Amino acid sequence: MRKTLLAICFCLTIFATAFAQTTDYPYQGIPFNQVKLTDAFWTPRVETNRTATIPVSFQKCEETCRVKNFQNAATHTGKFQTIFTFDDTDIYKIIEGASFSMSVHPDAKLDKYVDSLIAIVAKAQEPDGYLYTARTINPEKPFGWAGKERWINESQQSHELYNAGHLYEAATAHYLATGKKNFLSIALKNADLLCSVFGPNKRSVVPGHEIVEMGLVRLYRITSDKKYLDLAKFLIDCRGKKIDKGRQYWQDHAPIIQQKEAVGHAVRAAYLYSGVADVAALTGNKDYIAAIDSIWENVVGKKFYLNGGIGARGDGERFGDNYELPNKDAYNETCAAIANVYWNFRMFELHGQSKYIDVLERSLYNNVLSGVSLDGKNFFYPNPLSADGSYKREPWFDCSCCPTNMCRFISSVTGYIYAQKGNDLFVNLFIGSSTSMKINSKQTVELSQTSNYPWDGAISLAVNPKQKTKFTLRLRIPGWVNNQPVPTNLYSYLNPTKATYSIKVNGKDVTATVDNGYAVIDREWKKGDKVEYILPMNIQRVKAHEKVAADRGLVALERGPVLFCVEDKDNAFNVNSFILPDNAELKLKFNKDIFTGTYTIQGEGIGLNPTADKLGFNVEKKTFTAIPYCVWDNRGGAAMRVWLPRTVSEFKLSVE
């Protein structure tokens, strides 16, 4: 009963606040806890996040003294125990993930533990609402990047507002999951302080690491207090007051409405673009939308990795130049992939086009999932597309933003499956699940889907309105079905196929119209209706745009949304001396001996071995096995490659 009441509370809060606004996202995602997960692929991962990743991350916060920082701040004794001023956010993010988890899987023990942490955080908060342990522990000698006074280093590296943003995100999640206000009251007290300090005719600041904008919008949706939305917009508009290329790292080189290219720190950038989308949706600011539309085109057309990653350079964790997409040195931070999902879902909610979900899905099934091991206890920070065996997963990092970000993201993955606009119901992701939606504000429609996706393209949907009702079902047509791996010319298939999708309703073929990348089925639906949606899943060779120097003359393998790689654990040869000819036959095979069983691509290629004089190569046929990229390095450090040379003459191009 408690679970049902909380779900109702969540839904009423979200939709009441949404419809109370004069404007909002025209396409509304169905909240994650209105969706019941039944998927063979995702259910184990969500459960592992609940039973392993979240508990282990809480444990690490205890062991590394992140919790101790709050305790010391409460008593103004001791010293700051960790390395970074933003370490407070690790606790916030895990609480957010735990809250999401508890909203669909009640856990009294976890609930009690989270409350104990919230009590510790509350004691660390200063009387006026300020919450930042790096300063509060010893205000006379604040730690590291904090700066001598509040906020003076915010536009650089203090992360005071970054910490606040994650506090707001976590507190709203906790309130919506539990109905308790103990964490929310902390967040609101802090946000009220910000509103008293920053704004027109007050203090101006450029948040050095964005996310406070998104967090303030969360508080606005909960409270309907417009001052939080106004502050979010004010902070966005503070950017670029002085044209300065030296401020590109912080996206502060020009006003946001003049920015056309993604630059600087990739996580900061994607959080900013997400916040801009939120504020644009709620204010109707078309200049904001035009700006993030242009930036999106730049990213997906020139700065997007095949694994769905963004941020090419480790130096500054930043975007590189156009078409700068190295493989071994690729950064592709896990947090950036998660932020990219947040941003692209908001772009869908603005525009209702499937191309944004195409980008989201590529990031989700590849770069996001590669960020955490199958046991949920080891992590990647960067996610390269080739490795020599020295790079491996770690159980924690000094800067552990990625593990804790994974905690909150995986818990809420079901929130990206379905969406609605009026009487149009959208199926965006093909994940076994069920939900219910209201048509004409009163008619309930239950919708569920089953499949073996992403390994099989056969998707079955059950459509059950309470009574006969006319509405539109929109099924996303993935870009790869139409031989478009991404919605630009950055990547293309070497051998495009003519296969297409098919749809049946109650066993009869249906020819659907296509709109914005969706197959549109507009009819009167009745209880018991069945939809069979078949997506062709062929193994595809992918090539990159000629301007991507790192991939010139190379090919990668994918099938459906899943990118594959060759890892030395499965291949008795040097994967960095392997060639995949264009005419090699490729087969999909389920291998029960890899992990607990996984799908692989198998075929025959060419291995190169140096001659005795090392002046040439001996060439011999080699049978190879490729595994899904997202599960590489789950068996210890490994050599790995995504991009493979196609001919002997192109082999040298693959050496980095």
Phi, psi and omega per residue, in radians:
M1 nan -0.766 3.132
R2 -1.020 -0.757 -3.138
K3 -1.067 -0.737 -3.130
T4 -1.136 -0.780 -3.132
L5 -1.096 -0.691 3.135
L6 -1.173 -0.680 3.101
A7 -1.081 -0.735 3.118
I8 -1.111 -0.749 3.114
C9 -1.025 -0.770 3.137
F10 -1.042 -0.875 -3.065
C11 -1.129 -0.793 -3.123
L12 -1.090 -0.691 -3.134
T13 -1.122 -0.849 -3.118
I14 -1.053 -0.908 -3.007
F15 -1.338 -0.566 3.101
A16 -1.122 -0.779 3.137
T17 -1.212 -0.618 -3.139
A18 -1.104 -0.872 -3.065
F19 -1.337 -0.226 3.079
A20 -1.286 -0.317 -3.105
Q21 -1.431 2.688 3.098
T22 -1.261 -0.446 3.088
T23 -2.600 2.780 -3.131
D24 -2.907 -3.090 3.045
Y25 -0.997 2.216 3.115
P26 -1.197 -0.474 3.120
Y27 -1.943 2.070 -3.018
Q28 -1.868 2.128 3.025
G29 -1.163 2.527 3.075
I30 -1.376 2.137 -3.078
P31 -0.938 2.530 -3.001
F32 -1.011 -0.606 -3.083
N33 -1.524 0.135 2.908
Q34 -1.676 0.061 -3.091
V35 -2.083 2.159 3.104
K36 -1.624 2.176 -3.072
L37 -1.529 2.274 3.114
T38 -2.352 0.397 -2.903
D39 -1.577 2.367 -3.124
A40 -1.190 -0.547 -3.134
F41 -1.419 -0.820 -2.991
W42 -1.552 -0.542 -3.093
T43 -0.996 -0.811 3.102
P44 -1.077 -0.596 -3.132
R45 -1.243 -0.706 3.086
V46 -1.160 -0.686 3.122
E47 -1.177 -0.700 3.080
T48 -1.098 -0.676 3.073
N49 -1.058 -0.721 -3.124
R50 -1.220 -0.760 -3.000
T51 -1.626 -0.304 -3.089
A52 -2.154 -1.051 -2.998
T53 -1.096 -0.829 -3.132
I54 -1.134 -0.878 3.113
P55 -1.074 -0.734 3.139
V56 -1.111 -0.677 -3.126
S57 -1.196 -0.714 3.035
F58 -1.030 -0.761 -3.141
Q59 -1.051 -0.747 3.132
K60 -1.120 -0.625 3.106
C61 -1.135 -0.595 3.051
E62 -1.206 -0.878 -3.044
E63 -1.121 -0.633 -3.081
T64 -1.590 0.126 3.043
C65 1.245 0.336 3.008
R66 -1.112 -0.690 3.062
V67 -1.169 -0.688 3.137
K68 -1.031 -0.582 3.095
N69 -0.994 -0.758 3.120
F70 -1.171 -0.697 3.125
Q71 -1.122 -0.710 3.104
N72 -1.181 -0.631 3.103
A73 -1.125 -0.627 -3.134
A74 -1.136 -0.586 -3.084
T75 -1.814 -0.088 -3.082
H76 0.943 0.716 3.127
T77 -2.234 2.871 3.113
G78 1.245 -2.699 -3.111
K79 -2.427 2.935 3.055
F80 -1.168 2.181 -2.896
Q81 -1.584 -0.309 -3.019
T82 -1.960 -2.791 -2.958
I83 -1.834 -0.641 -2.982
F84 -2.020 2.510 -3.130
T85 -1.172 -0.266 3.130
F86 -1.662 0.166 -3.120
D87 -1.129 -0.355 3.043
D88 -0.962 -0.608 -3.020
T89 -1.191 -0.378 3.129
D90 -1.070 -0.720 3.094
I91 -1.149 -0.746 3.133
Y92 -1.035 -0.805 -3.080
K93 -1.147 -0.665 3.126
I94 -1.212 -0.663 3.059
I95 -1.069 -0.691 3.092
E96 -1.060 -0.831 3.118
G97 -1.112 -0.715 3.108
A98 -1.107 -0.656 3.126
S99 -1.153 -0.806 3.070
F100 -0.989 -0.775 -3.118
S101 -1.104 -0.784 -3.111
M102 -1.156 -0.462 -3.120
S103 -1.198 -0.382 3.088
V104 -2.011 -0.229 -3.139
H105 -2.463 1.412 -3.100
P106 -0.910 2.420 -3.076
D107 -2.562 1.754 -3.049
A108 -1.086 -0.687 -3.134
K109 -1.138 -0.789 3.118
L110 -1.135 -0.724 3.119
D111 -0.995 -0.785 3.141
K112 -1.133 -0.740 -3.137
Y113 -1.135 -0.754 3.115
V114 -1.056 -0.745 3.101
D115 -1.060 -0.631 3.120
S116 -1.152 -0.653 3.083
L117 -1.189 -0.706 3.127
I118 -1.074 -0.667 3.101
A119 -1.092 -0.676 3.106
I120 -1.157 -0.750 3.114
V121 -1.084 -0.723 -3.115
A122 -1.054 -0.698 -3.132
K123 -1.208 -0.444 3.133
A124 -1.413 -0.257 -3.116
Q125 -1.313 2.348 3.136
E126 -1.317 2.780 -3.037
P127 -0.948 -0.583 -3.124
D128 -1.522 0.029 3.088
G129 1.877 -0.207 -3.136
Y130 -1.093 2.352 -3.098
L131 -2.488 1.848 -3.032
Y132 -2.964 1.670 -2.944
T133 -1.106 -0.499 -3.102
A134 -1.082 -0.397 3.080
R135 -1.812 -0.706 -2.994
T136 -1.149 -0.567 3.131
I137 -0.969 -0.796 3.135
N138 -2.566 1.499 -3.073
P139 -1.021 -0.458 -3.136
E140 -1.288 -0.496 3.120
K141 -2.351 1.244 -3.117
P142 -1.102 2.721 -3.006
F143 -1.456 2.473 2.890
G144 0.869 -2.100 -3.044
W145 -1.338 0.034 -2.962
A146 -1.071 -0.601 -3.055
G147 1.529 2.727 -3.050
K148 -1.200 -0.512 -3.141
E149 -2.238 2.827 3.077
R150 -0.965 2.381 2.936
W151 1.282 -0.235 -2.986
I152 -1.187 -0.368 3.117
N153 -1.905 0.227 -3.064
E154 -1.090 -0.687 -3.095
S155 -1.297 -0.052 3.049
Q156 -1.894 -1.556 -2.959
Q157 -2.406 0.245 -3.085
S158 -1.200 -0.569 3.134
H159 1.157 0.399 3.098
E160 -1.096 -0.768 -3.136
L161 -1.375 -0.504 3.019
Y162 -1.069 -0.812 3.084
N163 -1.024 -0.738 3.137
A164 -1.095 -0.732 -3.133
G165 -1.046 -0.796 3.113
H166 -1.190 -0.562 3.041
L167 -1.039 -0.798 -3.110
Y168 -1.158 -0.738 3.113
E169 -1.046 -0.793 -3.105
A170 -1.208 -0.728 -3.084
A171 -1.153 -0.682 3.104
T172 -1.193 -0.674 3.095
A173 -1.083 -0.758 -3.130
H174 -1.138 -0.737 3.125
Y175 -1.100 -0.795 -3.119
L176 -1.191 -0.503 -3.127
A177 -1.403 -0.638 -2.984
T178 -1.987 -0.356 -3.037
G179 1.396 -0.019 -3.141
K180 -1.482 2.602 -3.128
K181 -1.895 0.138 -3.075
N182 -1.105 -0.663 3.115
F183 -1.484 -0.678 -3.135
L184 -1.055 -0.674 -3.127
S185 -1.120 -0.601 3.072
I186 -1.115 -0.803 -3.116
A187 -1.120 -0.766 -3.110
L188 -1.157 -0.651 3.101
K189 -1.105 -0.702 3.101
N190 -1.197 -0.741 -3.127
A191 -1.150 -0.647 3.089
D192 -1.110 -0.627 3.046
L193 -1.066 -0.826 3.132
L194 -1.015 -0.753 -3.125
C195 -1.131 -0.504 3.124
S196 -1.387 -0.386 -3.071
V197 -1.683 -0.726 -3.020
F198 -1.918 2.572 3.079
G199 2.490 3.132 3.108
P200 -0.981 2.350 -3.122
N201 1.126 0.263 3.049
K202 -2.166 -2.600 -3.129
R203 -1.440 2.458 3.041
S204 -1.872 2.560 3.129
V205 -2.750 2.598 3.008
V206 -1.849 1.952 3.114
P207 -0.968 2.149 -3.087
G208 -1.187 -0.615 3.045
H209 -2.237 1.912 -3.048
E210 -1.177 2.620 2.859
I211 2.853 -0.299 3.099
V212 -1.055 -0.525 3.124
E213 -1.082 -0.826 3.101
M214 -1.102 -0.735 -3.115
G215 -1.114 -0.729 3.108
L216 -1.093 -0.656 3.082
V217 -1.120 -0.669 3.066
R218 -0.996 -0.798 -3.136
L219 -1.138 -0.652 3.090
Y220 -1.067 -0.739 -3.129
R221 -1.160 -0.570 -3.141
I222 -1.305 -0.730 -2.992
T223 -1.782 -0.347 -2.990
S224 1.087 0.312 3.109
D225 -1.517 1.942 -2.977
K226 -1.162 -0.303 -3.117
K227 -1.093 -0.493 3.125
Y228 -1.254 -0.724 3.070
L229 -1.137 -0.739 3.137
D230 -1.063 -0.699 3.141
L231 -1.190 -0.684 3.091
A232 -1.006 -0.800 3.135
K233 -1.154 -0.705 3.135
F234 -1.042 -0.772 -3.121
L235 -1.143 -0.616 3.067
I236 -1.137 -0.741 -3.075
D237 -1.311 -0.205 3.065
C238 -1.236 -0.319 -3.056
R239 -1.228 2.494 2.999
G240 1.224 0.454 3.096
K241 -1.073 -0.472 3.060
K242 -2.203 2.150 3.130
I243 -1.162 2.030 -3.019
D244 -2.698 1.858 3.140
K245 -1.086 -0.396 3.099
G246 -1.158 -0.211 3.131
R247 -1.769 0.264 3.142
Q248 -1.105 -0.611 -3.131
Y249 -0.931 -0.626 -3.111
W250 -1.733 0.161 -3.068
Q251 1.011 0.606 -3.076
D252 -2.043 0.393 -3.059
H253 -1.513 -0.255 -3.117
A254 -2.826 2.757 3.057
P255 -0.983 2.566 -3.051
I256 -1.013 -0.599 -3.093
I257 -1.289 -0.158 3.083
Q258 -1.799 -0.062 -3.109
Q259 -1.432 2.308 -3.099
K260 -2.159 -0.241 -3.051
E261 -2.238 2.484 3.086
A262 -1.338 2.116 -3.139
V263 -2.386 2.841 3.030
G264 1.393 -2.875 -3.090
H265 -1.005 2.144 -2.953
A266 -1.202 -0.672 3.138
V267 -1.178 -0.827 3.088
R268 -0.928 -0.813 -3.070
A269 -1.072 -0.870 -3.083
A270 -1.168 -0.588 3.034
Y271 -1.145 -0.707 3.099
L272 -1.064 -0.855 -3.094
Y273 -1.101 -0.572 3.073
S274 -1.152 -0.769 3.115
G275 -1.132 -0.682 3.095
V276 -1.088 -0.726 3.103
A277 -1.078 -0.767 3.122
D278 -1.017 -0.868 -3.093
V279 -1.186 -0.661 3.101
A280 -1.076 -0.745 -3.132
A281 -1.096 -0.661 -3.037
L282 -1.536 -0.238 3.140
T283 -2.039 -0.215 -3.094
G284 1.288 0.419 -3.086
N285 -1.331 1.786 -3.078
K286 -1.267 -0.486 3.107
D287 -1.150 -0.673 3.054
Y288 -1.035 -0.813 -3.092
I289 -1.115 -0.737 3.117
A290 -1.050 -0.680 -3.130
A291 -1.154 -0.860 -3.102
I292 -1.281 -0.400 2.993
D293 -1.105 -0.800 -3.136
S294 -1.140 -0.737 -3.140
I295 -1.131 -0.692 3.116
W296 -1.061 -0.772 3.119
E297 -1.061 -0.673 3.121
N298 -1.145 -0.779 -3.120
V299 -1.123 -0.944 -3.021
V300 -1.273 -0.398 3.140
G301 -1.591 -0.360 -2.991
K302 -2.508 -0.176 -3.014
K303 -2.397 0.474 -3.019
F304 -2.021 2.220 3.136
Y305 -1.416 2.706 -3.137
L306 -1.120 -0.454 3.092
N307 -1.469 0.124 3.122
G308 1.504 0.200 -3.097
G309 -1.557 2.760 3.025
I310 -2.352 2.611 -3.131
G311 1.718 1.535 -3.015
A312 -1.352 -0.550 -2.938
R313 -1.795 2.291 3.019
G314 -1.219 -0.546 3.072
D315 -1.168 1.792 -3.111
G316 1.457 0.087 3.130
E317 0.833 0.827 -2.892
R318 -2.104 2.924 2.963
F319 -1.138 2.540 3.001
G320 -1.605 -2.896 3.046
D321 -1.264 2.973 3.072
N322 -0.980 2.300 3.115
Y323 1.198 0.180 3.058
E324 -1.498 1.691 -3.040
L325 -2.384 1.173 3.119
P326 -1.145 2.813 -3.072
N327 -1.774 -1.092 -3.129
K328 -1.111 -0.629 -3.121
D329 -1.649 0.135 3.128
A330 -1.061 2.413 3.134
Y331 -1.562 -1.064 3.025
N332 0.829 0.968 -3.102
E333 -0.988 2.437 3.117
T334 -0.977 -0.733 3.108
C335 -1.048 -0.609 -3.132
A336 -1.190 -0.658 3.096
A337 -1.139 -0.710 3.091
I338 -1.119 -0.788 3.109
A339 -1.076 -0.605 3.115
N340 -1.141 -0.634 3.046
V341 -1.113 -0.818 3.119
Y342 -0.975 -0.810 -3.083
W343 -1.151 -0.812 -3.069
N344 -1.205 -0.554 3.065
F345 -1.161 -0.648 3.088
R346 -1.171 -0.630 3.077
M347 -1.109 -0.681 3.041
F348 -1.082 -0.786 -3.100
E349 -1.112 -0.451 3.062
L350 -1.343 -0.760 -2.917
H351 -1.977 -0.367 3.122
G352 1.227 0.425 -3.115
Q353 -1.831 2.451 -3.046
S354 -1.197 -0.345 -3.068
K355 -1.078 -0.526 3.125
Y356 -1.234 -0.610 3.088
I357 -1.276 -0.537 3.033
D358 -1.008 -0.811 3.134
V359 -1.167 -0.767 3.112
L360 -1.006 -0.829 -3.090
E361 -1.110 -0.697 3.122
R362 -1.096 -0.771 3.088
S363 -1.106 -0.749 -3.041
L364 -1.093 -0.898 -3.020
Y365 -1.396 -0.173 -3.055
N366 -2.129 -1.346 -3.055
N367 -1.168 -0.716 3.140
V368 -1.112 -0.903 -3.069
L369 -1.206 -0.480 3.087
S370 -1.169 -0.330 -3.082
G371 -1.223 -0.246 -3.133
V372 -2.340 2.472 -3.137
S373 -1.244 2.909 -3.122
L374 -1.124 -0.486 3.110
D375 -1.528 -0.037 3.068
G376 1.329 0.234 -3.004
K377 -2.118 -0.035 3.133
N378 -2.373 2.651 -2.891
F379 -2.450 2.710 2.904
F380 -1.802 2.490 2.944
Y381 -1.677 -1.226 2.904
P382 -1.365 2.735 3.117
N383 -2.275 1.437 -3.105
P384 -1.250 2.932 3.105
L385 -1.858 0.078 2.930
S386 -2.704 2.677 -3.095
A387 -2.651 2.650 -3.101
D388 -1.764 0.035 3.136
G389 1.879 -0.229 -3.122
S390 -1.517 -0.373 -3.132
Y391 -1.542 2.346 -3.110
K392 -2.625 2.889 3.105
R393 -1.183 2.696 3.135
E394 -2.248 2.618 3.124
P395 -1.314 -0.267 -3.118
W396 -3.004 2.887 3.116
F397 -2.354 2.729 2.991
D398 -0.977 -0.780 2.990
C399 -1.766 1.697 -3.013
S400 -1.826 0.728 3.109
C401 -1.119 -0.580 -3.064
C402 -1.251 -0.848 3.091
P403 -1.010 -0.763 -3.093
T404 -1.275 -0.521 3.041
N405 -1.158 -0.648 3.105
M406 -1.097 -0.652 3.113
C407 -0.940 -0.826 -3.051
R408 -1.381 -0.537 -3.074
F409 -1.277 -0.899 -3.053
I410 -1.056 -0.583 -3.134
S411 -1.077 -0.422 -3.026
S412 -2.059 0.352 -3.035
V413 -1.093 -0.469 -3.128
T414 -1.168 -0.207 3.131
G415 -1.304 -0.007 -3.115
Y416 -1.897 0.067 -3.011
I417 -1.431 -0.827 -3.001
Y418 -2.125 2.745 3.065
A419 -2.657 2.958 -3.088
Q420 -2.599 2.500 2.913
K421 -2.393 1.868 -3.101
G422 1.017 -2.099 3.141
N423 -1.673 0.234 3.069
D424 -1.766 2.136 3.122
L425 -1.884 2.231 -3.043
F426 -1.880 2.317 2.960
V427 -1.893 1.843 -3.034
N428 -1.638 -0.734 -3.136
L429 -2.101 2.581 -3.047
F430 -1.790 1.369 -3.072
I431 -2.174 2.206 -3.115
G432 -0.956 2.091 -3.000
S433 -3.009 3.007 3.047
S434 -2.516 2.647 3.137
T435 -2.709 3.050 3.035
S436 -2.388 2.546 -3.114
M437 -2.378 2.791 3.116
K438 -1.786 2.295 3.055
I439 -1.900 2.419 -3.102
N440 0.951 0.524 3.082
S441 1.131 0.098 -3.106
K442 -2.537 -0.537 -3.090
Q443 -1.471 2.183 -3.137
T444 -1.540 2.323 3.065
V445 -2.138 2.157 3.051
E446 -1.683 2.305 -3.084
L447 -2.279 2.318 3.095
S448 -2.460 2.722 3.104
Q449 -2.451 2.583 3.061
T450 -2.327 2.561 3.121
S451 -3.014 3.059 2.970
N452 -1.955 0.554 3.106
Y453 -1.170 2.482 0.200
P454 -1.605 0.208 -3.097
W455 -1.545 -0.368 -3.082
D456 -2.382 2.447 -3.101
G457 -1.622 0.147 3.122
A458 -1.519 1.977 -3.070
I459 -2.081 2.263 3.131
S460 -1.977 2.257 3.141
L461 -2.117 2.339 3.043
A462 -1.838 2.186 -3.108
V463 -1.989 2.063 -3.033
N464 -2.321 1.489 2.997
P465 -1.304 2.664 3.124
K466 -1.088 -0.564 3.050
Q467 -2.580 2.913 -3.117
K468 -0.924 2.228 -3.036
T469 -2.572 2.391 3.099
K470 -1.611 2.182 3.048
F471 -2.786 3.086 -3.058
T472 -1.991 2.259 3.028
L473 -1.792 2.227 -3.122
R474 -2.040 2.026 -3.119
L475 -1.801 2.152 -3.128
R476 -1.124 2.339 3.026
I477 -1.738 1.785 -3.091
P478 -0.972 2.521 -3.128
G479 -0.999 -0.608 -3.108
W480 -1.154 -0.347 3.042
V481 -1.131 -0.609 -3.137
N482 -1.732 0.497 3.071
N483 1.040 0.601 3.120
Q484 -2.269 1.615 -3.096
P485 -1.049 -0.625 2.997
V486 -2.323 2.747 -3.042
P487 -1.390 0.627 3.016
T488 -2.543 -3.032 3.120
N489 -1.667 0.298 -3.117
L490 -1.138 -0.626 3.075
Y491 -2.322 2.623 3.106
S492 -2.596 2.889 3.131
Y493 -1.558 2.423 -3.128
L494 -1.154 -0.703 -3.132
N495 -2.239 1.446 -3.127
P496 -0.998 2.514 3.141
T497 -1.876 2.848 -3.127
K498 -1.759 0.004 -3.120
A499 -1.094 2.594 3.139
T500 -2.418 3.037 -3.115
Y501 -1.450 2.885 3.052
S502 -2.425 2.654 -3.125
I503 -2.339 2.345 2.999
K504 -2.208 2.447 3.021
V505 -2.071 2.068 -3.081
N506 0.935 0.703 3.059
G507 1.489 -0.065 -3.107
K508 -1.895 2.377 3.136
D509 -1.060 2.445 3.121
V510 -2.213 2.317 3.027
T511 -1.755 1.841 -3.063
A512 -1.569 2.570 2.966
T513 -1.301 2.786 -3.128
V514 -2.067 2.270 -3.137
D515 -2.484 2.134 3.118
N516 0.942 0.567 3.103
G517 1.491 0.258 3.119
Y518 -2.105 2.438 2.959
A519 -1.401 2.140 -2.976
V520 -1.834 2.098 3.089
I521 -2.030 1.830 -3.097
D522 -1.916 1.954 -3.089
R523 -2.798 3.061 2.984
E524 -1.522 2.091 -3.079
W525 -1.759 2.592 3.099
K526 -2.312 2.845 -3.124
K527 -1.024 2.355 3.123
G528 1.627 0.003 3.113
D529 -1.156 2.477 -3.121
K530 -2.179 2.378 3.087
V531 -2.070 2.255 3.029
E532 -1.923 2.095 -3.078
Y533 -2.112 2.009 -3.062
I534 -1.941 2.063 3.103
L535 -1.843 2.282 3.132
P536 -1.260 2.295 3.122
M537 -2.134 1.624 3.094
N538 -1.777 2.569 2.991
I539 -1.184 2.244 -3.065
Q540 -2.125 2.439 2.961
R541 -1.605 2.251 -3.095
V542 -1.917 2.409 3.005
K543 -2.124 2.684 -3.127
A544 -1.702 2.821 3.044
H545 -0.959 2.498 -3.088
E546 -1.012 -0.403 -3.131
K547 -1.357 -0.184 3.076
V548 -1.471 1.616 -3.014
A549 -1.044 -0.631 -3.072
A550 -1.141 -0.388 -3.061
D551 -1.980 0.103 -3.084
R552 -1.138 2.230 -3.128
G553 1.403 0.129 -3.089
L554 -1.992 2.916 -3.133
V555 -2.448 2.578 3.067
A556 -2.166 2.805 -3.096
L557 -2.009 2.377 3.016
E558 -2.603 2.841 3.103
R559 -2.563 2.110 -3.005
G560 1.041 -2.340 -3.132
P561 -1.509 -0.015 -2.963
V562 -1.724 2.157 3.039
L563 -1.543 2.466 -3.127
F564 -1.969 2.833 3.092
C565 -2.564 2.808 3.017
V566 -1.772 2.324 -3.127
E567 -2.176 2.512 -3.031
D568 -1.162 -0.289 3.135
K569 -1.102 -0.456 -3.065
D570 -1.878 -0.019 -2.994
N571 -2.341 2.206 -3.074
A572 -1.507 0.880 3.094
F573 -2.815 2.951 3.118
N574 -1.321 1.950 -3.078
V575 -1.163 -0.303 3.087
N576 -1.514 0.042 3.060
S577 -2.213 0.760 -3.047
F578 -2.201 2.428 -3.116
I579 -2.112 2.389 3.100
L580 -1.950 1.722 3.141
P581 -1.114 2.685 -3.117
D582 -1.120 -0.459 -3.074
N583 -1.653 0.097 -3.137
A584 -1.169 2.323 3.109
E585 -1.335 2.372 -3.098
L586 -2.120 2.399 -3.131
K587 -2.322 2.503 3.018
L588 -1.515 2.334 -3.126
K589 -2.504 2.350 3.044
F590 -1.462 2.176 -3.115
N591 -1.979 1.878 -3.091
K592 -1.262 -0.219 -3.072
D593 -1.623 -0.093 3.092
I594 -1.753 2.069 -3.029
F595 0.997 -2.304 3.046
T596 -1.719 0.343 -3.100
G597 1.972 2.244 3.106
T598 -2.673 2.773 3.079
Y599 -1.416 2.459 -3.135
T600 -2.305 2.845 2.952
I601 -1.916 2.264 -3.139
Q602 -2.157 2.603 3.133
G603 -3.030 -2.928 -3.111
E604 -2.175 2.311 3.116
G605 -2.326 -2.717 -3.065
I606 -2.191 2.234 3.038
G607 -1.740 2.451 3.129
L608 -1.964 2.209 3.074
N609 -2.115 2.310 -3.136
P610 -1.045 2.484 3.042
T611 -1.238 2.927 -3.092
A612 -1.000 -0.650 -3.130
D613 -1.491 -0.020 3.112
K614 1.050 0.384 3.116
L615 -1.715 -0.138 -3.114
G616 -2.707 -2.858 -3.099
F617 -2.309 2.553 2.873
N618 -1.625 2.369 -3.078
V619 -1.915 2.294 3.080
E620 -2.552 2.633 3.137
K621 -1.227 2.476 3.132
K622 -2.392 2.261 2.995
T623 -1.432 2.325 -3.068
F624 -2.173 2.795 3.036
T625 -2.234 2.255 3.069
A626 -1.955 2.409 -3.138
I627 -1.963 2.838 3.054
P628 -1.006 2.334 -3.113
Y629 -0.966 -0.629 -3.013
C630 -1.169 -0.224 -3.116
V631 -1.966 0.191 3.138
W632 -1.193 2.716 -3.114
D633 1.053 0.686 2.968
N634 -1.791 0.108 3.137
R635 -2.272 0.528 -3.098
G636 1.724 2.940 -3.123
G637 -0.907 2.406 -3.025
A638 -2.549 2.579 2.906
A639 -1.375 2.430 -3.022
M640 -2.625 2.568 3.045
R641 -2.482 2.411 2.953
V642 -1.662 -0.850 -3.083
W643 -1.637 2.267 -3.076
L644 -2.161 2.478 3.069
P645 -1.167 2.603 -3.084
R646 -1.654 -0.439 -3.129
T647 -2.438 2.870 3.099
V648 -1.080 -0.686 -3.109
S649 -1.142 -0.416 3.139
E650 -1.657 0.025 -3.057
F651 -1.030 -0.754 -3.083
K652 -1.093 -0.436 3.121
L653 -1.124 -0.410 -3.062
S654 -1.512 -0.149 -3.095
V655 -1.463 2.172 -3.108
E656 -1.977 nan nan
